[in-house]
Amino acid sequence: MADHSAQTPRTVAEIRDAYTDLTRRKRLYGGMLLVVFVALMAAGFRTADDRNAGSFVDGWHRMLDYPAEVLGEAAEKVTELPGHIVHFAPALFETLNIAAASTLIGAIFGTLLSLMSTRGMARWPVLIPLFRRIADICRAIPEIVIALVLIFLLGGGPVPAMIAIAIHTAGALGKLFSEVNENVSLKPVEGLTSVGASWAQRMWLGVIPQVGPNYVSYALLRFEINIRASAILGFVGAGGIGYELKNAMSWGQGRYDEAAAIFVLLFLTIVVVDQISGALRDRLTHGARSGAQKSGARQAAKAGA
């Protein structure tokens, strides 16, 4: 007769004690990590404060002096703000073009990286780790570092900014898209494989229809981020409205009204793009479900009639 003593289920008290012990250990580890994090933050702040030209403690009360000076000059020349907005509109369009082109290029390459690094979809499964590392490298290097290297090689202008943002976008979207791919049903892919479809046909007909709305949603979110990134890259000579903002701020007093107009342009643009892309993302992720619900309601109403 087999000995079942080792397989005897634990009592409720033993399960509760094990759970309590596990919770206590998690809290202990979490507290230790929090203490280490706070210590590192304090040490980093102290080091940065020592290396600054002036101490943060001595200068924090002057933190709002510069914004007050900019707003004060803008208020004095408020009648000139509409003209400045019209003057800097082409630079804003250049920034939007940089963001749009880099998002499109990054989304294309991010799609390829995600498909090549997802098990069950990869064209060459043995190279999955390689494509994942490529996405990691693209995502790990900040756009401003890539832009500085490209400006040294290509000169200033929008092209280095577009390439730099596109490289970072490809890595970021490649990671997000690969996570979406993990939830895809592979039955359509298997069916297409059984009839002799090529890899491109399997991906285009079996995978993209399932992940398309999520891909577009993430790409729109990335477009918002890239608008901010392209504006920041203008400070290192990459063109766009960021370059104009740098010039206005560098000239100092007398040009602060131009800086204020650029800030207004950037703020309004980011708010409008955020609202539009948010509505589109909601439409993409929930529109199909809402449509199905409306169709079901209409059918139920017809059946009741």
C-alpha positions in Angstrom: 0.0 0.0 0.0 1.5 3.4 -1.0 2.4 5.8 1.6 0.4 9.0 1.2 1.7 10.7 4.3 4.0 13.0 2.2 1.0 14.0 0.1 -1.3 15.0 3.0 -2.7 18.4 2.3 -1.7 21.2 4.6 -4.1 22.6 7.1 -5.6 26.0 6.9 -3.4 27.2 9.7 -0.3 26.1 7.9 -1.3 27.8 4.7 -2.1 31.0 6.6 1.2 30.9 8.4 3.1 30.4 5.1 1.2 33.2 3.5 1.9 35.5 6.4 5.6 34.6 6.3 5.8 35.3 2.6 4.0 38.7 3.0 6.4 39.6 5.8 9.5 38.8 3.7 8.1 40.8 0.8 7.6 43.8 3.1 11.1 43.4 4.5 12.7 43.3 1.0 10.5 46.2 -0.1 11.5 48.3 2.9 15.2 47.5 2.3 14.9 48.5 -1.4 13.2 51.7 -0.4 15.9 52.6 2.1 18.6 51.9 -0.5 16.7 54.0 -3.1 16.3 57.0 -0.7 20.0 56.7 0.3 21.1 56.7 -3.4 18.8 59.7 -4.1 20.2 61.7 -1.2 23.8 60.9 -2.1 23.2 61.8 -5.8 21.5 65.1 -4.8 24.4 65.9 -2.4 26.9 65.2 -5.1 25.1 67.3 -7.7 24.6 70.2 -5.3 28.4 70.2 -4.4 29.3 70.3 -8.1 26.9 73.1 -9.0 28.1 76.7 -9.3 25.7 77.6 -6.5 24.0 75.7 -3.7 20.4 74.6 -4.3 19.5 75.7 -0.7 20.8 79.2 -1.4 19.1 79.6 -4.8 15.8 77.7 -4.5 13.9 80.9 -3.5 15.0 82.5 -6.9 13.5 79.5 -8.8 10.6 81.5 -10.2 12.5 84.7 -11.0 13.2 83.7 -14.7 9.6 82.6 -15.4 8.4 85.8 -13.8 10.7 87.8 -16.0 9.6 86.1 -19.2 5.9 86.5 -18.3 6.4 90.1 -17.3 8.0 91.0 -20.7 5.3 89.0 -22.5 2.6 90.9 -20.7 4.2 94.2 -21.7 4.3 93.2 -25.4 1.1 91.1 -25.4 -0.1 92.9 -28.6 3.0 91.4 -30.4 2.3 87.8 -29.4 -0.1 87.0 -32.4 2.5 88.2 -34.8 5.2 86.1 -33.1 2.9 83.0 -33.2 2.4 83.5 -37.0 6.2 84.0 -37.4 7.1 80.8 -35.6 4.3 78.6 -37.1 6.6 77.3 -39.9 9.1 76.1 -37.3 6.3 74.4 -35.4 5.2 72.6 -38.7 8.9 71.5 -39.1 8.8 70.0 -35.6 5.5 68.2 -36.4 7.0 66.9 -39.6 10.1 65.6 -37.8 7.8 63.9 -35.2 5.5 62.4 -37.8 8.3 61.1 -40.1 10.3 59.6 -37.3 7.2 58.0 -35.8 6.3 56.4 -39.2 9.8 55.1 -39.8 10.2 53.9 -36.2 6.8 52.2 -36.3 7.8 50.3 -39.5 11.1 49.1 -38.2 9.5 48.5 -34.7 7.0 46.2 -36.4 9.8 44.2 -38.1 11.8 44.0 -34.9 8.7 42.8 -32.9 7.8 40.2 -35.5 11.4 38.9 -35.7 11.7 38.7 -31.9 8.4 36.9 -31.1 8.3 33.1 -30.8 6.0 31.5 -33.2 6.2 34.4 -35.6 10.0 35.0 -36.2 11.3 34.3 -39.7 14.5 33.0 -38.2 13.8 31.7 -34.7 17.5 31.2 -33.9 18.0 35.0 -34.3 15.3 36.0 -31.8 17.9 37.0 -29.1 19.8 39.1 -31.7 16.7 41.1 -32.7 15.7 41.6 -29.1 19.1 43.0 -28.3 18.9 45.3 -31.3 15.6 46.7 -29.9 17.2 47.0 -26.5 20.1 49.0 -27.8 17.9 51.3 -29.9 15.7 51.9 -26.9 18.5 52.4 -24.4 20.4 55.2 -26.2 18.8 58.6 -25.6 17.7 60.5 -28.7 19.9 63.5 -27.8 23.0 61.3 -27.8 22.2 59.9 -31.2 21.3 63.4 -32.5 24.6 64.9 -31.3 26.6 62.1 -33.1 24.5 62.6 -36.3 24.9 66.4 -36.1 28.6 65.9 -36.0 28.5 63.7 -39.1 25.7 65.3 -41.1 25.6 68.9 -39.8 22.7 70.6 -38.1 19.1 70.4 -39.4 16.0 68.3 -39.1 17.4 65.1 -40.7 19.6 64.2 -37.7 16.7 64.8 -35.4 14.4 62.6 -37.5 16.9 59.7 -37.7 17.7 59.9 -33.9 14.0 59.9 -32.9 13.2 57.1 -35.4 16.0 54.9 -34.0 14.7 55.4 -30.4 11.1 54.9 -31.6 11.9 51.7 -33.3 13.3 50.2 -30.1 10.5 51.5 -27.9 7.7 50.4 -30.3 9.5 47.1 -31.0 9.2 46.3 -27.3 5.6 47.3 -27.0 4.6 45.6 -30.2 6.3 42.3 -29.2 4.2 42.4 -25.9 1.1 42.7 -28.0 2.2 39.8 -30.2 2.4 37.5 -27.2 -1.4 37.6 -27.0 -2.1 36.8 -30.7 -3.8 33.6 -31.7 -1.4 31.6 -33.9 -4.2 29.5 -35.5 -4.5 31.8 -38.5 -0.8 31.6 -39.0 -0.9 27.8 -38.8 -3.7 27.7 -41.3 -1.8 30.0 -43.8 1.3 27.8 -43.3 -0.6 24.7 -44.2 -1.6 26.2 -47.6 1.9 27.3 -48.4 1.8 31.0 -47.6 5.1 32.8 -47.3 6.3 34.4 -44.1 5.3 37.9 -45.2 1.8 36.6 -46.2 1.4 34.9 -42.8 2.3 38.0 -40.9 0.2 40.4 -43.1 -2.9 38.2 -43.2 -2.7 36.3 -40.0 -1.1 38.6 -37.5 -1.5 42.3 -38.5 -5.3 42.2 -38.6 -5.3 41.0 -34.9 -2.7 43.5 -33.7 -3.3 46.5 -36.0 -5.5 48.6 -33.6 -3.1 48.2 -30.8 -0.1 49.0 -33.0 -1.8 52.2 -34.2 -2.7 53.1 -30.7 0.9 52.8 -29.4 2.2 54.6 -32.5 -0.1 57.6 -31.8 1.0 57.7 -28.2 4.6 57.6 -29.4 3.8 60.5 -31.8 2.9 62.7 -28.8 6.2 61.8 -27.1 8.2 62.5 -30.3 6.7 66.0 -30.6 8.3 66.8 -27.3 11.5 65.0 -28.2 11.8 66.9 -31.5 11.3 70.2 -29.7 14.0 69.3 -27.2 16.5 68.3 -29.9 16.2 71.7 -31.4 18.3 73.0 -28.5 21.3 71.0 -29.9 20.9 72.4 -33.4 18.5 69.9 -34.8 16.0 72.5 -36.2 12.4 73.0 -35.5 10.7 75.2 -33.0 13.2 74.0 -30.3 16.0 75.8 -32.2 13.9 79.0 -32.3 13.2 78.7 -28.6 16.9 78.3 -27.8 17.7 81.4 -29.8 15.0 83.5 -28.1 16.1 82.4 -24.7 19.8 82.9 -25.5 19.3 86.5 -26.5 17.8 87.1 -23.0 15.9 90.2 -22.1 14.2 91.9 -25.1 13.3 88.6 -26.7 11.4 87.0 -23.9 8.1 87.8 -25.6 9.2 85.5 -28.5 10.0 82.8 -26.0 6.6 83.2 -24.4 4.9 82.9 -27.9 6.9 79.7 -28.6 5.8 78.3 -25.2 2.2 79.1 -26.0 2.5 77.4 -29.5 4.1 74.3 -28.0 1.5 74.0 -25.2 -1.5 74.4 -27.5 0.0 71.9 -30.0 0.7 69.3 -27.4 -2.8 69.7 -25.9 -4.5 69.4 -29.3 -2.5 66.4 -30.4 -3.1 64.8 -27.1 -6.8 65.2 -27.4 -7.0 64.0 -31.0 -4.7 61.0 -30.5 -6.5 60.1 -27.3 -9.9 60.1 -29.1 -8.4 58.0 -31.9 -6.8 55.5 -29.5 -10.1 55.1 -27.7 -11.9 54.7 -31.0 -9.4 52.0 -32.1 -9.4 50.0 -28.9 -13.1 50.3 -28.0 -14.8 51.2 -31.3 -15.1 47.6 -32.5 -16.6 46.5 -29.2 -19.1 49.4 -29.2 -20.0 48.7 -32.8 -20.7 45.0 -31.9 -22.8 46.1 -28.9 -24.8 48.5 -31.0 -25.4 45.8 -33.7 -26.5 43.4 -31.0 -28.9 45.9 -29.6 -30.4 46.6 -33.0 -30.8 42.9 -33.6 -32.5 42.4 -30.2 -34.8 45.3 -31.0 -35.8 43.8 -34.3 -36.3 40.4 -32.7 -38.5 42.0 -30.0 -40.5 43.8 -32.7 
